[in-house]
């Protein structure tokens, strides 16, 4: 999967099936994915913008995630998701997400 930072810096990392996108980012030191709650869905510091070509595969946020995304500092977009709530599947091979310039 590829993470694209605010300045356009792209970082491609490997992730295992079943990992969360957030855990892959943290494990590889991806800048901008703060993940303060460690994936417990209690903050919005792992907010990412899923690229259009993957939004259907990733699916929509659940109710609790939807509420947390309203608290995010960065603009909410159609592809806004908490990366802790996206499970890596073989269908997501090549997933690209953009990292907002600011996290809460």
N, C-alpha and C positions, 0 to 999 in steps of 0.2 A: 504494500500500500504506500501511497505517497502523501505526505503532508506538505502543504504549501504555506509558508509563512507570509507575514504582512509585506515584507520587502520582495516577495517573489522567490525566496530561497526554497528550493524543493529538497526534501529529504525522503528517500525511499527506504523502507524498512521491511523486514520479514515478520510475519505474524503467523502463529499456528491457529488452525481451526479451533474454535471455542474460546480463544482469547477475546478480550474486548479491544476495540480500537484504542481506547485510553491506555490499557495496560501495555500494549505494544509501543505506544508513544512514550510512556514513562520509562519502560525498559530500555529504549533506545535514546533517551534524553532529548526528545523532540522539544525545542523551545516553544513556549506559548501554551502547552498543555499542562496546566498547573496541577490539576487533580487533587485538590486539597482534601476531599473526603475519601479519597482512595477507591472511588467507584461505588460508594454507598448511596448514590442518588440523593445527596443532601446539599449539594451546592451546584454551581453552574460553571465551575472553573475548568471544565474540559469541553466547553462548547466548541463545535466545529460546524462548518458549512459543507455539507455533502454536495459534490458536483452533480449537476442535473442527470447525467447518464447513469447515476447510481441511486438516485432517490427512491425509485420504485423498488429496487432490490433491498435497500436498507429498511424501507417502510416508514410509517409515521411514528412520532413520539407517542408514548403512553400518556395517560392523564397527569401523573405526578411529574414526569419529565416535561410535559407541556407547561405546567405551572412554573417549574424551575427555569425554563427557557425565557419566561417573561421577566425573570430577575437578572438575566445576563446583561452585562455592560454593553456588549457589541450589538449592533443591529440584528434583529431577528429576521431571518430569510426563510424562503420556502424549504430549503434544505437544512435548516438549523436542527442540530441534534446534539445530545450529550454523548461524547464518544464512549463513555462508560456503559452506555446502553446499546451500543452496536456490537453484536457478536460477529466475529470473523467466520465466514463460511466460504466454501470453495467458489461460490457464485460471486463473491466480492473480490476475487483476485483482480488486482489492478486498481482497487478503490483509491480515489483521490479526494482528499478533503482540504479545505482551506481553513486556516487558523485565524480567528479574529485578532485584530491588533491589541485588544485588551480583554482580559478576563476579570470577573469580579474580584 
